[in-house]
Amino acid sequence: MVLIIFAINIVYVTFFTVRMILTLKGYRYIAAGVSMIEVVVYVVGLGLVLDNLNEIQNLVAYAIGYGCGVIIGTKIEEKMALGYITVNVITVDEDKLLPKLLREQGYGVTDWSANGLEGNRSALQILTPRKYELKLYTAIKELDPKAFIISYEPKAIHGGFWVKSIKRGKLFK
């Protein structure tokens, strides 16, 4: 019984975590489908615990399964890598080599001159699907190991060549 409760709660919380992320990323219909499975698993698991509430090991299995489900759910979300990220880069590259090389790799790059504490800098803003995030970081670090990098998830994207490229399926070479 303990293993069944543990496994059910892992499945439930994994579905819960994935459903929440799908909802936040705007995949509401897929999230609704996942939630139907989630609620059935939840009711079965909770029912088993409540029917045997006098056995503390069931409650412990429920709690540990919940924690494991959160970890597994977030790992699955990392693999799914839904959505996009915006990466801001500050570099001393005054030759504009970094933006050119990143554009050749398919990234949408907007660059401009900036002033830092220690002089002139080049600032870049790069938009990319999350599944290419680590590849982008690697490319930046190879081209400029001292680059200052900040990333965040944009809420909305509109216009520009990049959006058109995505719709045509021609973003990365």
N, C-alpha and C positions, 0 to 999 in steps of 0.2 A: 504493500500500500504506500509506503514512504517513497519508494522509487517512482511509482506512478504519479503521485502528487508532485514530486520534484520535476519530473519530465513535463507534466501538463503545464506547470507554471512557467517553465522555461519557454515552452511553445507559446503560451499566452502572452507573456511579456515581450517576447521577440516580435510577435505579430503587433502588439500594442506600439512598440517603439517604431517599427517600420511604418505602420499606419499613420502615426503622428508625423513622421518625417515626410511621408507622401502628401499628407494634408498641407503641411507648411510649404511644400514645394509646388503646390497647385495641382497635384494629381488626384482630384477629389473622387473621381469615379473608381479608380483603382483602390484608393483608400477606403471607399465604401464597401467594396468587395472584400477587402482584407478584414474590415471590421466585423463583417458577418461571421467569418470563421473565428475571429478573435473572441467574440462574445459567447459563442458555443463552447469553445475551449475553456473560457473563464468560468462559465456557469458549472460545467462539469467538475473542474478543479476545485472551485469554492465549495461546491456541494459535497465533495469527498471530504474536505477538511471539516466542514460544519457537521457532517454526519458523525464524525469521529473526533470531535473537539476535545474529548477527555484524554486523547493520546497526544502528548506534547511533541513527539517526534514528527507527527504530521504537520503541525504548525511550523516547526523548524524547517522541514523539507519545503514547505510552501514559501517561507521567507528566503531560504537559500536559492530556490528555483527562481524566485523573483529577481534577485540580484544577478544571477547568471543570465537570465533572459535579457536584462538591460545590456549587459556586456555583449552578448551575442547579437542583439538587435543593432547596436551601434557598429559592430564589426560588419554586419551585412550592409548597413547604410554606407559605410566607407567604401565597400566594394561596388555598390550601386553608383556612387558618386554623382548623384542627381544635381542638376542646376549648373550654375556658372560662378566663377570668382573673378573679382577685379584685383589685379596686383599692381600696386604702386611701387616703382623702383626709383631710387635716387642713386646716381652714379657719377663718377668724375670723368666719364667717357665723353670728351668734348668733340670727338671725331664723328659722333653719331653712328658709330659702328654697331653698337648693341641694338638699337631700334631696327636698323637695316637687316641684321642677321635674324632677329626674331620675326620680322615680317616675312622673310624668305621661308621661315619654318611654318608660316600660316597664321601666326598670332596677329590679332588686331592691336596695333600699338599707336598711341598718340604720345608724342614727345614734345617737350618744350625746355627752354633754358630756365634754370633756377639759381638762386643764390643761397649758399649754405654758410655755416660758421667759418669754414676754411676756404671759401672762394666759390667760383662758378661750378655749377653742377648741371647735369642733365636729368630731367624728371620724365618718367615714362608711366603711362597708364595702359595696362594690358588686360584685355578681357578674354577669358578662355573657359571652355567647359571644365568642370571640376575633375573629370577623368584625366585631363592633361596637366593638372596642377603640379604634380611632382616632376613631370618632364620639363615643365616651364622653369621651375626652381633650379633644376639641374643645368639647364641651358644658360640661365642667367649667371649662376655661380661659376660655370666654366668660362664664360666670357668676361665676367668681372667678379672675382672672388670677394671683393670688398663692397659690393653693392648692398645698399640698404633696402630691404624688401618688407612691404606690408601688404596683407591681403584681406579681403572681406567679400561677403556675398551681396551682390546687387539685388535690390528688390524688384526693379523693372528695367527692361532694356527696350529701347526704341530707336530705330533709324541707324544710319551708317552702313558702310560696306559690309560689316561683320554680320549683321542680322540678315542681309540679303544672301551672303555666302552660306550661312547655316541653312536657310530655306532651300538653297540649291544643292545642299549636301557637298559643298566644295570648300570646306574650311581648312583642313589640313592636308598637306601633300604627302 
